[in-house]
């Protein structure tokens, strides 16, 4: 599995986001406005989404977020 991690300038309320790319790789965007410590937590959270294959469950966003926080 290939995961690219980049810093992006996003609104402060957004901690991070992850997406599955067309070539089956993943991109995690961490918020450049946040601390290193917060970005590490956000990275771990987004990796849980990737490892748990949440990208095939888009219609269950609320449940996905609850599961990823565990």
Predicted model as a PDB file, atoms N, CA, C, CB and O in Angstrom, pLDDT in the B-factor column:
MODEL        1                                                                  
ATOM      1  N   UNK A   1       0.845  -1.165   0.000  1.00 89.00           N  
ATOM      2  CA  UNK A   1       0.000   0.000   0.000  1.00 89.00           C  
ATOM      3  C   UNK A   1       0.896   1.235   0.000  1.00 89.00           C  
ATOM      4  CB  UNK A   1      -0.964  -0.006   1.216  1.00 89.00           C  
ATOM      5  O   UNK A   1       1.849   1.326   0.773  1.00 89.00           O  
ATOM      6  N   UNK A   2       0.579   2.168  -0.866  1.00 97.00           N  
ATOM      7  CA  UNK A   2       1.335   3.410  -0.950  1.00 97.00           C  
ATOM      8  C   UNK A   2       0.483   4.546  -0.410  1.00 97.00           C  
ATOM      9  CB  UNK A   2       1.779   3.697  -2.408  1.00 97.00           C  
ATOM     10  O   UNK A   2      -0.651   4.753  -0.841  1.00 97.00           O  
ATOM     11  N   UNK A   3       1.054   5.286   0.550  1.00 97.00           N  
ATOM     12  CA  UNK A   3       0.363   6.422   1.146  1.00 97.00           C  
ATOM     13  C   UNK A   3       1.282   7.633   1.054  1.00 97.00           C  
ATOM     14  CB  UNK A   3      -0.045   6.131   2.630  1.00 97.00           C  
ATOM     15  O   UNK A   3       2.396   7.619   1.577  1.00 97.00           O  
ATOM     16  N   UNK A   4       0.812   8.668   0.392  1.00 98.00           N  
ATOM     17  CA  UNK A   4       1.553   9.922   0.324  1.00 98.00           C  
ATOM     18  C   UNK A   4       0.967  10.860   1.368  1.00 98.00           C  
ATOM     19  CB  UNK A   4       1.492  10.555  -1.112  1.00 98.00           C  
ATOM     20  O   UNK A   4      -0.251  10.950   1.515  1.00 98.00           O  
ATOM     21  N   UNK A   5       1.835  11.557   2.091  1.00 98.00           N  
ATOM     22  CA  UNK A   5       1.388  12.488   3.124  1.00 98.00           C  
ATOM     23  C   UNK A   5       1.898  13.872   2.760  1.00 98.00           C  
ATOM     24  CB  UNK A   5       1.889  12.055   4.544  1.00 98.00           C  
ATOM     25  O   UNK A   5       3.087  14.065   2.506  1.00 98.00           O  
ATOM     26  N   UNK A   6       0.986  14.828   2.739  1.00 98.00           N  
ATOM     27  CA  UNK A   6       1.369  16.206   2.422  1.00 98.00           C  
ATOM     28  C   UNK A   6       0.753  17.148   3.449  1.00 98.00           C  
ATOM     29  CB  UNK A   6       0.920  16.594   0.981  1.00 98.00           C  
ATOM     30  O   UNK A   6      -0.219  16.805   4.123  1.00 98.00           O  
ATOM     31  N   UNK A   7       1.334  18.338   3.557  1.00 98.00           N  
ATOM     32  CA  UNK A   7       0.772  19.400   4.385  1.00 98.00           C  
ATOM     33  C   UNK A   7      -0.015  20.324   3.477  1.00 98.00           C  
ATOM     34  CB  UNK A   7       1.885  20.181   5.162  1.00 98.00           C  
ATOM     35  O   UNK A   7       0.440  20.671   2.387  1.00 98.00           O  
ATOM     36  N   UNK A   8      -1.184  20.717   3.924  1.00 97.00           N  
ATOM     37  CA  UNK A   8      -2.006  21.634   3.147  1.00 97.00           C  
ATOM     38  C   UNK A   8      -2.524  22.754   4.016  1.00 97.00           C  
ATOM     39  CB  UNK A   8      -3.164  20.898   2.495  1.00 97.00           C  
ATOM     40  O   UNK A   8      -2.749  22.570   5.212  1.00 97.00           O  
ATOM     41  N   UNK A   9      -2.713  23.911   3.420  1.00 97.00           N  
ATOM     42  CA  UNK A   9      -3.245  25.073   4.129  1.00 97.00           C  
ATOM     43  C   UNK A   9      -4.763  24.987   4.064  1.00 97.00           C  
ATOM     44  CB  UNK A   9      -2.718  26.429   3.513  1.00 97.00           C  
ATOM     45  O   UNK A   9      -5.374  25.312   3.046  1.00 97.00           O  
ATOM     46  N   UNK A  10      -5.363  24.542   5.170  1.00 96.00           N  
ATOM     47  CA  UNK A  10      -6.810  24.349   5.239  1.00 96.00           C  
ATOM     48  C   UNK A  10      -7.372  25.166   6.387  1.00 96.00           C  
ATOM     49  CB  UNK A  10      -7.166  22.852   5.411  1.00 96.00           C  
ATOM     50  O   UNK A  10      -6.619  25.614   7.251  1.00 96.00           O  
ATOM     51  N   UNK A  11      -8.682  25.369   6.412  1.00 95.00           N  
ATOM     52  CA  UNK A  11      -9.279  26.040   7.574  1.00 95.00           C  
ATOM     53  C   UNK A  11      -8.901  25.298   8.859  1.00 95.00           C  
ATOM     54  CB  UNK A  11     -10.827  26.119   7.429  1.00 95.00           C  
ATOM     55  O   UNK A  11      -8.773  24.074   8.860  1.00 95.00           O  
ATOM     56  N   UNK A  12      -8.729  26.031   9.925  1.00 95.00           N  
ATOM     57  CA  UNK A  12      -8.244  25.446  11.175  1.00 95.00           C  
ATOM     58  C   UNK A  12      -9.139  24.327  11.688  1.00 95.00           C  
ATOM     59  CB  UNK A  12      -8.126  26.515  12.228  1.00 95.00           C  
ATOM     60  O   UNK A  12      -8.645  23.400  12.330  1.00 95.00           O  
ATOM     61  N   UNK A  13     -10.436  24.387  11.423  1.00 95.00           N  
ATOM     62  CA  UNK A  13     -11.379  23.379  11.925  1.00 95.00           C  
ATOM     63  C   UNK A  13     -11.186  22.023  11.279  1.00 95.00           C  
ATOM     64  CB  UNK A  13     -12.793  23.838  11.701  1.00 95.00           C  
ATOM     65  O   UNK A  13     -11.656  21.019  11.814  1.00 95.00           O  
ATOM     66  N   UNK A  14     -10.504  21.964  10.135  1.00 95.00           N  
ATOM     67  CA  UNK A  14     -10.245  20.694   9.454  1.00 95.00           C  
ATOM     68  C   UNK A  14      -8.881  20.186   9.906  1.00 95.00           C  
ATOM     69  CB  UNK A  14     -10.299  20.856   7.890  1.00 95.00           C  
ATOM     70  O   UNK A  14      -7.864  20.842   9.681  1.00 95.00           O  
ATOM     71  N   UNK A  15      -8.861  19.023  10.539  1.00 97.00           N  
ATOM     72  CA  UNK A  15      -7.593  18.481  11.031  1.00 97.00           C  
ATOM     73  C   UNK A  15      -6.812  17.792   9.930  1.00 97.00           C  
ATOM     74  CB  UNK A  15      -7.841  17.509  12.168  1.00 97.00           C  
ATOM     75  O   UNK A  15      -5.599  17.970   9.818  1.00 97.00           O  
ATOM     76  N   UNK A  16      -7.504  17.004   9.115  1.00 96.00           N  
ATOM     77  CA  UNK A  16      -6.842  16.250   8.049  1.00 96.00           C  
ATOM     78  C   UNK A  16      -7.912  15.643   7.159  1.00 96.00           C  
ATOM     79  CB  UNK A  16      -5.901  15.141   8.629  1.00 96.00           C  
ATOM     80  O   UNK A  16      -9.100  15.653   7.484  1.00 96.00           O  
ATOM     81  N   UNK A  17      -7.467  15.122   6.042  1.00 94.00           N  
ATOM     82  CA  UNK A  17      -8.367  14.367   5.182  1.00 94.00           C  
ATOM     83  C   UNK A  17      -7.558  13.310   4.454  1.00 94.00           C  
ATOM     84  CB  UNK A  17      -9.105  15.297   4.177  1.00 94.00           C  
ATOM     85  O   UNK A  17      -6.347  13.438   4.274  1.00 94.00           O  
ATOM     86  N   UNK A  18      -8.245  12.279   4.046  1.00 94.00           N  
ATOM     87  CA  UNK A  18      -7.600  11.200   3.294  1.00 94.00           C  
ATOM     88  C   UNK A  18      -8.463  10.880   2.092  1.00 94.00           C  
ATOM     89  CB  UNK A  18      -7.384   9.931   4.179  1.00 94.00           C  
ATOM     90  O   UNK A  18      -9.684  11.030   2.126  1.00 94.00           O  
ATOM     91  N   UNK A  19      -7.809  10.438   1.026  1.00 92.00           N  
ATOM     92  CA  UNK A  19      -8.558  10.041  -0.163  1.00 92.00           C  
ATOM     93  C   UNK A  19      -7.863   8.878  -0.841  1.00 92.00           C  
ATOM     94  CB  UNK A  19      -8.710  11.223  -1.140  1.00 92.00           C  
ATOM     95  O   UNK A  19      -6.642   8.729  -0.786  1.00 92.00           O  
ATOM     96  N   UNK A  20      -8.671   8.069  -1.474  1.00 92.00           N  
ATOM     97  CA  UNK A  20      -8.136   6.982  -2.283  1.00 92.00           C  
ATOM     98  C   UNK A  20      -8.018   7.503  -3.709  1.00 92.00           C  
ATOM     99  CB  UNK A  20      -9.047   5.693  -2.209  1.00 92.00           C  
ATOM    100  O   UNK A  20      -8.973   8.047  -4.263  1.00 92.00           O  
ATOM    101  N   UNK A  21      -6.851   7.336  -4.290  1.00 93.00           N  
ATOM    102  CA  UNK A  21      -6.593   7.824  -5.636  1.00 93.00           C  
ATOM    103  C   UNK A  21      -6.981   6.780  -6.679  1.00 93.00           C  
ATOM    104  CB  UNK A  21      -5.121   8.204  -5.789  1.00 93.00           C  
ATOM    105  O   UNK A  21      -7.173   5.608  -6.355  1.00 93.00           O  
ATOM    106  N   UNK A  22      -7.094   7.207  -7.907  1.00 92.00           N  
ATOM    107  CA  UNK A  22      -7.500   6.321  -8.999  1.00 92.00           C  
ATOM    108  C   UNK A  22      -6.559   5.132  -9.180  1.00 92.00           C  
ATOM    109  CB  UNK A  22      -7.577   7.101 -10.289  1.00 92.00           C  
ATOM    110  O   UNK A  22      -6.979   4.073  -9.648  1.00 92.00           O  
ATOM    111  N   UNK A  23      -5.284   5.302  -8.810  1.00 95.00           N  
ATOM    112  CA  UNK A  23      -4.301   4.221  -8.979  1.00 95.00           C  
ATOM    113  C   UNK A  23      -4.186   3.335  -7.739  1.00 95.00           C  
ATOM    114  CB  UNK A  23      -2.937   4.806  -9.311  1.00 95.00           C  
ATOM    115  O   UNK A  23      -3.214   2.595  -7.591  1.00 95.00           O  
ATOM    116  N   UNK A  24      -5.174   3.412  -6.853  1.00 92.00           N  
ATOM    117  CA  UNK A  24      -5.236   2.631  -5.617  1.00 92.00           C  
ATOM    118  C   UNK A  24      -4.172   3.001  -4.592  1.00 92.00           C  
ATOM    119  CB  UNK A  24      -5.114   1.184  -5.941  1.00 92.00           C  
ATOM    120  O   UNK A  24      -3.916   2.233  -3.664  1.00 92.00           O  
ATOM    121  N   UNK A  25      -3.554   4.159  -4.745  1.00 96.00           N  
ATOM    122  CA  UNK A  25      -2.716   4.711  -3.693  1.00 96.00           C  
ATOM    123  C   UNK A  25      -3.601   5.624  -2.850  1.00 96.00           C  
ATOM    124  CB  UNK A  25      -1.474   5.484  -4.281  1.00 96.00           C  
ATOM    125  O   UNK A  25      -4.765   5.847  -3.183  1.00 96.00           O  
ATOM    126  N   UNK A  26      -3.050   6.148  -1.766  1.00 96.00           N  
ATOM    127  CA  UNK A  26      -3.803   7.029  -0.888  1.00 96.00           C  
ATOM    128  C   UNK A  26      -3.017   8.309  -0.656  1.00 96.00           C  
ATOM    129  CB  UNK A  26      -4.121   6.334   0.451  1.00 96.00           C  
ATOM    130  O   UNK A  26      -1.787   8.320  -0.707  1.00 96.00           O  
ATOM    131  N   UNK A  27      -3.740   9.370  -0.403  1.00 96.00           N  
ATOM    132  CA  UNK A  27      -3.130  10.641  -0.032  1.00 96.00           C  
ATOM    133  C   UNK A  27      -3.767  11.114   1.264  1.00 96.00           C  
ATOM    134  CB  UNK A  27      -3.296  11.705  -1.163  1.00 96.00           C  
ATOM    135  O   UNK A  27      -4.990  11.162   1.390  1.00 96.00           O  
ATOM    136  N   UNK A  28      -2.918  11.464   2.225  1.00 97.00           N  
ATOM    137  CA  UNK A  28      -3.366  12.079   3.468  1.00 97.00           C  
ATOM    138  C   UNK A  28      -2.881  13.519   3.448  1.00 97.00           C  
ATOM    139  CB  UNK A  28      -2.833  11.305   4.735  1.00 97.00           C  
ATOM    140  O   UNK A  28      -1.698  13.779   3.232  1.00 97.00           O  
ATOM    141  N   UNK A  29      -3.794  14.448   3.671  1.00 97.00           N  
ATOM    142  CA  UNK A  29      -3.432  15.861   3.758  1.00 97.00           C  
ATOM    143  C   UNK A  29      -3.589  16.276   5.212  1.00 97.00           C  
ATOM    144  CB  UNK A  29      -4.316  16.754   2.805  1.00 97.00           C  
ATOM    145  O   UNK A  29      -4.681  16.203   5.775  1.00 97.00           O  
ATOM    146  N   UNK A  30      -2.495  16.708   5.810  1.00 98.00           N  
ATOM    147  CA  UNK A  30      -2.499  17.203   7.187  1.00 98.00           C  
ATOM    148  C   UNK A  30      -2.543  18.724   7.151  1.00 98.00           C  
ATOM    149  CB  UNK A  30      -1.249  16.697   7.979  1.00 98.00           C  
ATOM    150  O   UNK A  30      -1.984  19.343   6.246  1.00 98.00           O  
ATOM    151  N   UNK A  31      -3.199  19.320   8.124  1.00 98.00           N  
ATOM    152  CA  UNK A  31      -3.359  20.763   8.155  1.00 98.00           C  
ATOM    153  C   UNK A  31      -2.063  21.442   8.598  1.00 98.00           C  
ATOM    154  CB  UNK A  31      -4.510  21.151   9.086  1.00 98.00           C  
ATOM    155  O   UNK A  31      -1.588  21.220   9.712  1.00 98.00           O  
ATOM    156  N   UNK A  32      -1.503  22.259   7.729  1.00 98.00           N  
ATOM    157  CA  UNK A  32      -0.245  22.953   8.009  1.00 98.00           C  
ATOM    158  C   UNK A  32      -0.371  23.943   9.157  1.00 98.00           C  
ATOM    159  CB  UNK A  32       0.235  23.675   6.769  1.00 98.00           C  
ATOM    160  O   UNK A  32       0.640  24.365   9.719  1.00 98.00           O  
ATOM    161  N   UNK A  33      -1.575  24.314   9.510  1.00 98.00           N  
ATOM    162  CA  UNK A  33      -1.790  25.275  10.606  1.00 98.00           C  
ATOM    163  C   UNK A  33      -1.776  24.609  11.981  1.00 98.00           C  
ATOM    164  CB  UNK A  33      -3.115  26.000  10.410  1.00 98.00           C  
ATOM    165  O   UNK A  33      -1.778  25.297  13.001  1.00 98.00           O  
ATOM    166  N   UNK A  34      -1.762  23.296  12.015  1.00 98.00           N  
ATOM    167  CA  UNK A  34      -1.809  22.570  13.288  1.00 98.00           C  
ATOM    168  C   UNK A  34      -0.409  22.210  13.761  1.00 98.00           C  
ATOM    169  CB  UNK A  34      -2.660  21.300  13.152  1.00 98.00           C  
ATOM    170  O   UNK A  34       0.553  22.256  12.994  1.00 98.00           O  
ATOM    171  N   UNK A  35      -0.310  21.854  15.032  1.00 98.00           N  
ATOM    172  CA  UNK A  35       0.979  21.481  15.618  1.00 98.00           C  
ATOM    173  C   UNK A  35       1.413  20.107  15.116  1.00 98.00           C  
ATOM    174  CB  UNK A  35       0.897  21.486  17.159  1.00 98.00           C  
ATOM    175  O   UNK A  35       0.613  19.340  14.581  1.00 98.00           O  
ATOM    176  N   UNK A  36       2.673  19.821  15.298  1.00 98.00           N  
ATOM    177  CA  UNK A  36       3.197  18.505  14.931  1.00 98.00           C  
ATOM    178  C   UNK A  36       2.460  17.408  15.687  1.00 98.00           C  
ATOM    179  CB  UNK A  36       4.708  18.423  15.216  1.00 98.00           C  
ATOM    180  O   UNK A  36       2.119  16.369  15.122  1.00 98.00           O  
ATOM    181  N   UNK A  37       2.219  17.653  16.972  1.00 98.00           N  
ATOM    182  CA  UNK A  37       1.530  16.663  17.795  1.00 98.00           C  
ATOM    183  C   UNK A  37       0.122  16.385  17.270  1.00 98.00           C  
ATOM    184  CB  UNK A  37       1.465  17.138  19.246  1.00 98.00           C  
ATOM    185  O   UNK A  37      -0.292  15.229  17.182  1.00 98.00           O  
ATOM    186  N   UNK A  38      -0.614  17.442  16.923  1.00 98.00           N  
ATOM    187  CA  UNK A  38      -1.961  17.252  16.375  1.00 98.00           C  
ATOM    188  C   UNK A  38      -1.893  16.529  15.038  1.00 98.00           C  
ATOM    189  CB  UNK A  38      -2.679  18.608  16.210  1.00 98.00           C  
ATOM    190  O   UNK A  38      -2.725  15.665  14.758  1.00 98.00           O  
ATOM    191  N   UNK A  39      -0.919  16.868  14.217  1.00 98.00           N  
ATOM    192  CA  UNK A  39      -0.796  16.205  12.921  1.00 98.00           C  
ATOM    193  C   UNK A  39      -0.462  14.724  13.067  1.00 98.00           C  
ATOM    194  CB  UNK A  39       0.267  16.892  12.082  1.00 98.00           C  
ATOM    195  O   UNK A  39      -0.904  13.916  12.250  1.00 98.00           O  
ATOM    196  N   UNK A  40       0.300  14.355  14.075  1.00 98.00           N  
ATOM    197  CA  UNK A  40       0.567  12.932  14.319  1.00 98.00           C  
ATOM    198  C   UNK A  40      -0.722  12.200  14.692  1.00 98.00           C  
ATOM    199  CB  UNK A  40       1.621  12.760  15.440  1.00 98.00           C  
ATOM    200  O   UNK A  40      -0.974  11.097  14.207  1.00 98.00           O  
ATOM    201  N   UNK A  41      -1.534  12.810  15.548  1.00 98.00           N  
ATOM    202  CA  UNK A  41      -2.823  12.212  15.907  1.00 98.00           C  
ATOM    203  C   UNK A  41      -3.726  12.108  14.680  1.00 98.00           C  
ATOM    204  CB  UNK A  41      -3.517  13.039  17.010  1.00 98.00           C  
ATOM    205  O   UNK A  41      -4.387  11.090  14.471  1.00 98.00           O  
ATOM    206  N   UNK A  42      -3.749  13.150  13.884  1.00 98.00           N  
ATOM    207  CA  UNK A  42      -4.585  13.158  12.686  1.00 98.00           C  
ATOM    208  C   UNK A  42      -4.112  12.116  11.681  1.00 98.00           C  
ATOM    209  CB  UNK A  42      -4.584  14.545  12.044  1.00 98.00           C  
ATOM    210  O   UNK A  42      -4.926  11.452  11.039  1.00 98.00           O  
ATOM    211  N   UNK A  43      -2.802  11.974  11.545  1.00 98.00           N  
ATOM    212  CA  UNK A  43      -2.238  10.965  10.648  1.00 98.00           C  
ATOM    213  C   UNK A  43      -2.693   9.563  11.080  1.00 98.00           C  
ATOM    214  CB  UNK A  43      -0.683  11.055  10.633  1.00 98.00           C  
ATOM    215  O   UNK A  43      -3.129   8.763  10.252  1.00 98.00           O  
ATOM    216  N   UNK A  44      -2.590   9.279  12.367  1.00 97.00           N  
ATOM    217  CA  UNK A  44      -3.014   7.968  12.875  1.00 97.00           C  
ATOM    218  C   UNK A  44      -4.495   7.734  12.613  1.00 97.00           C  
ATOM    219  CB  UNK A  44      -2.724   7.854  14.379  1.00 97.00           C  
ATOM    220  O   UNK A  44      -4.894   6.629  12.244  1.00 97.00           O  
ATOM    221  N   UNK A  45      -5.303   8.755  12.800  1.00 95.00           N  
ATOM    222  CA  UNK A  45      -6.739   8.648  12.565  1.00 95.00           C  
ATOM    223  C   UNK A  45      -7.020   8.328  11.093  1.00 95.00           C  
ATOM    224  CB  UNK A  45      -7.450   9.954  12.977  1.00 95.00           C  
ATOM    225  O   UNK A  45      -7.806   7.431  10.787  1.00 95.00           O  
ATOM    226  N   UNK A  46      -6.380   9.059  10.195  1.00 95.00           N  
ATOM    227  CA  UNK A  46      -6.606   8.833   8.761  1.00 95.00           C  
ATOM    228  C   UNK A  46      -6.073   7.467   8.325  1.00 95.00           C  
ATOM    229  CB  UNK A  46      -5.939   9.947   7.932  1.00 95.00           C  
ATOM    230  O   UNK A  46      -6.662   6.827   7.455  1.00 95.00           O  
ATOM    231  N   UNK A  47      -4.971   7.017   8.917  1.00 96.00           N  
ATOM    232  CA  UNK A  47      -4.451   5.686   8.591  1.00 96.00           C  
ATOM    233  C   UNK A  47      -5.425   4.591   9.022  1.00 96.00           C  
ATOM    234  CB  UNK A  47      -3.087   5.467   9.261  1.00 96.00           C  
ATOM    235  O   UNK A  47      -5.536   3.564   8.352  1.00 96.00           O  
ATOM    236  N   UNK A  48      -6.130   4.803  10.135  1.00 94.00           N  
ATOM    237  CA  UNK A  48      -7.147   3.823  10.547  1.00 94.00           C  
ATOM    238  C   UNK A  48      -8.231   3.705   9.476  1.00 94.00           C  
ATOM    239  CB  UNK A  48      -7.778   4.224  11.908  1.00 94.00           C  
ATOM    240  O   UNK A  48      -8.702   2.604   9.190  1.00 94.00           O  
ATOM    241  N   UNK A  49      -8.625   4.828   8.888  1.00 89.00           N  
ATOM    242  CA  UNK A  49      -9.598   4.775   7.784  1.00 89.00           C  
ATOM    243  C   UNK A  49      -9.062   3.931   6.635  1.00 89.00           C  
ATOM    244  CB  UNK A  49      -9.932   6.198   7.284  1.00 89.00           C  
ATOM    245  O   UNK A  49      -9.785   3.112   6.067  1.00 89.00           O  
ATOM    246  N   UNK A  50      -7.803   4.131   6.298  1.00 93.00           N  
ATOM    247  CA  UNK A  50      -7.200   3.409   5.170  1.00 93.00           C  
ATOM    248  C   UNK A  50      -7.101   1.920   5.479  1.00 93.00           C  
ATOM    249  CB  UNK A  50      -5.803   3.977   4.844  1.00 93.00           C  
ATOM    250  O   UNK A  50      -7.526   1.092   4.674  1.00 93.00           O  
ATOM    251  N   UNK A  51      -6.548   1.576   6.627  1.00 93.00           N  
ATOM    252  CA  UNK A  51      -6.347   0.176   7.000  1.00 93.00           C  
ATOM    253  C   UNK A  51      -7.679  -0.560   7.119  1.00 93.00           C  
ATOM    254  CB  UNK A  51      -5.576   0.082   8.322  1.00 93.00           C  
ATOM    255  O   UNK A  51      -7.766  -1.739   6.774  1.00 93.00           O  
ATOM    256  N   UNK A  52      -8.700   0.112   7.595  1.00 89.00           N  
ATOM    257  CA  UNK A  52     -10.017  -0.507   7.777  1.00 89.00           C  
ATOM    258  C   UNK A  52     -10.877  -0.444   6.510  1.00 89.00           C  
ATOM    259  CB  UNK A  52     -10.752   0.170   8.925  1.00 89.00           C  
ATOM    260  O   UNK A  52     -12.046  -0.829   6.526  1.00 89.00           O  
ATOM    261  N   UNK A  53     -10.297   0.040   5.427  1.00 85.00           N  
ATOM    262  CA  UNK A  53     -10.953   0.079   4.121  1.00 85.00           C  
ATOM    263  C   UNK A  53     -12.278   0.840   4.155  1.00 85.00           C  
ATOM    264  CB  UNK A  53     -11.190  -1.332   3.621  1.00 85.00           C  
ATOM    265  O   UNK A  53     -13.271   0.402   3.575  1.00 85.00           O  
ATOM    266  N   UNK A  54     -12.282   1.963   4.828  1.00 81.00           N  
ATOM    267  CA  UNK A  54     -13.497   2.755   4.938  1.00 81.00           C  
ATOM    268  C   UNK A  54     -13.882   3.435   3.630  1.00 81.00           C  
ATOM    269  CB  UNK A  54     -13.333   3.788   6.012  1.00 81.00           C  
ATOM    270  O   UNK A  54     -14.981   3.981   3.529  1.00 81.00           O  
ATOM    271  N   UNK A  55     -13.032   3.417   2.655  1.00 76.00           N  
ATOM    272  CA  UNK A  55     -13.331   4.111   1.406  1.00 76.00           C  
ATOM    273  C   UNK A  55     -14.357   3.374   0.567  1.00 76.00           C  
ATOM    274  CB  UNK A  55     -12.072   4.302   0.607  1.00 76.00           C  
ATOM    275  O   UNK A  55     -14.877   3.927  -0.402  1.00 76.00           O  
ATOM    276  N   UNK A  56     -14.652   2.149   0.922  1.00 72.00           N  
ATOM    277  CA  UNK A  56     -15.696   1.411   0.217  1.00 72.00           C  
ATOM    278  C   UNK A  56     -17.035   1.522   0.945  1.00 72.00           C  
ATOM    279  CB  UNK A  56     -15.298  -0.062   0.066  1.00 72.00           C  
ATOM    280  O   UNK A  56     -18.006   0.871   0.561  1.00 72.00           O  
ATOM    281  N   UNK A  57     -17.088   2.345   1.995  1.00 59.00           N  
ATOM    282  CA  UNK A  57     -18.287   2.461   2.822  1.00 59.00           C  
ATOM    283  C   UNK A  57     -18.752   3.916   2.884  1.00 59.00           C  
ATOM    284  CB  UNK A  57     -18.019   1.922   4.244  1.00 59.00           C  
ATOM    285  O   UNK A  57     -19.184   4.368   3.944  1.00 59.00           O  
ATOM    286  N   UNK A  58     -18.677   4.649   1.798  1.00 56.00           N  
ATOM    287  CA  UNK A  58     -18.925   6.089   1.799  1.00 56.00           C  
ATOM    288  C   UNK A  58     -20.304   6.483   2.310  1.00 56.00           C  
ATOM    289  CB  UNK A  58     -18.749   6.620   0.425  1.00 56.00           C  
ATOM    290  O   UNK A  58     -20.473   7.598   2.803  1.00 56.00           O  
ATOM    291  N   UNK A  59     -21.285   5.610   2.207  1.00 48.00           N  
ATOM    292  CA  UNK A  59     -22.632   5.958   2.636  1.00 48.00           C  
ATOM    293  C   UNK A  59     -22.817   5.846   4.151  1.00 48.00           C  
ATOM    294  CB  UNK A  59     -23.631   5.074   1.935  1.00 48.00           C  
ATOM    295  O   UNK A  59     -23.910   6.117   4.650  1.00 48.00           O  
ATOM    296  N   UNK A  60     -21.797   5.461   4.881  1.00 52.00           N  
ATOM    297  CA  UNK A  60     -21.885   5.263   6.324  1.00 52.00           C  
ATOM    298  C   UNK A  60     -20.894   6.148   7.070  1.00 52.00           C  
ATOM    299  CB  UNK A  60     -21.640   3.801   6.671  1.00 52.00           C  
ATOM    300  O   UNK A  60     -20.244   5.696   8.012  1.00 52.00           O  
ATOM    301  N   UNK A  61     -20.778   7.397   6.657  1.00 52.00           N  
ATOM    302  CA  UNK A  61     -19.763   8.298   7.190  1.00 52.00           C  
ATOM    303  C   UNK A  61     -19.811   8.417   8.704  1.00 52.00           C  
ATOM    304  CB  UNK A  61     -19.918   9.657   6.578  1.00 52.00           C  
ATOM    305  O   UNK A  61     -18.759   8.366   9.341  1.00 52.00           O  
ATOM    306  N   UNK A  62     -20.974   8.573   9.309  1.00 50.00           N  
ATOM    307  CA  UNK A  62     -21.073   8.712  10.760  1.00 50.00           C  
ATOM    308  C   UNK A  62     -20.517   7.505  11.492  1.00 50.00           C  
ATOM    309  CB  UNK A  62     -22.509   8.931  11.165  1.00 50.00           C  
ATOM    310  O   UNK A  62     -19.761   7.657  12.451  1.00 50.00           O  
ATOM    311  N   UNK A  63     -20.879   6.314  11.057  1.00 50.00           N  
ATOM    312  CA  UNK A  63     -20.372   5.086  11.682  1.00 50.00           C  
ATOM    313  C   UNK A  63     -18.872   4.939  11.478  1.00 50.00           C  
ATOM    314  CB  UNK A  63     -21.095   3.861  11.116  1.00 50.00           C  
ATOM    315  O   UNK A  63     -18.162   4.477  12.371  1.00 50.00           O  
ATOM    316  N   UNK A  64     -18.399   5.323  10.326  1.00 48.00           N  
ATOM    317  CA  UNK A  64     -16.966   5.241  10.030  1.00 48.00           C  
ATOM    318  C   UNK A  64     -16.174   6.108  10.995  1.00 48.00           C  
ATOM    319  CB  UNK A  64     -16.683   5.667   8.579  1.00 48.00           C  
ATOM    320  O   UNK A  64     -15.146   5.677  11.516  1.00 48.00           O  
ATOM    321  N   UNK A  65     -16.644   7.333  11.238  1.00 57.00           N  
ATOM    322  CA  UNK A  65     -15.940   8.232  12.144  1.00 57.00           C  
ATOM    323  C   UNK A  65     -15.936   7.681  13.562  1.00 57.00           C  
ATOM    324  CB  UNK A  65     -16.577   9.620  12.120  1.00 57.00           C  
ATOM    325  O   UNK A  65     -14.921   7.771  14.253  1.00 57.00           O  
ATOM    326  N   UNK A  66     -17.028   7.125  14.000  1.00 51.00           N  
ATOM    327  CA  UNK A  66     -17.089   6.531  15.341  1.00 51.00           C  
ATOM    328  C   UNK A  66     -16.080   5.386  15.450  1.00 51.00           C  
ATOM    329  CB  UNK A  66     -18.527   6.020  15.653  1.00 51.00           C  
ATOM    330  O   UNK A  66     -15.352   5.296  16.439  1.00 51.00           O  
ATOM    331  N   UNK A  67     -16.032   4.525  14.458  1.00 55.00           N  
ATOM    332  CA  UNK A  67     -15.110   3.394  14.479  1.00 55.00           C  
ATOM    333  C   UNK A  67     -13.658   3.850  14.434  1.00 55.00           C  
ATOM    334  CB  UNK A  67     -15.395   2.463  13.312  1.00 55.00           C  
ATOM    335  O   UNK A  67     -12.815   3.278  15.125  1.00 55.00           O  
ATOM    336  N   UNK A  68     -13.352   4.861  13.643  1.00 56.00           N  
ATOM    337  CA  UNK A  68     -11.963   5.336  13.508  1.00 56.00           C  
ATOM    338  C   UNK A  68     -11.457   5.973  14.783  1.00 56.00           C  
ATOM    339  CB  UNK A  68     -11.851   6.334  12.366  1.00 56.00           C  
ATOM    340  O   UNK A  68     -10.247   6.028  15.003  1.00 56.00           O  
ATOM    341  N   UNK A  69     -12.346   6.454  15.626  1.00 62.00           N  
ATOM    342  CA  UNK A  69     -11.928   7.082  16.890  1.00 62.00           C  
ATOM    343  C   UNK A  69     -11.611   6.068  17.970  1.00 62.00           C  
ATOM    344  CB  UNK A  69     -13.005   8.017  17.386  1.00 62.00           C  
ATOM    345  O   UNK A  69     -11.077   6.429  19.019  1.00 62.00           O  
ATOM    346  N   UNK A  70     -11.932   4.803  17.730  1.00 58.00           N  
ATOM    347  CA  UNK A  70     -11.675   3.747  18.729  1.00 58.00           C  
ATOM    348  C   UNK A  70     -10.241   3.323  18.714  1.00 58.00           C  
ATOM    349  CB  UNK A  70     -12.560   2.540  18.485  1.00 58.00           C  
ATOM    350  O   UNK A  70      -9.848   2.448  19.485  1.00 58.00           O  
TER     351      UNK A  70                                                      
ENDMDL                                                                          
END                                                                             
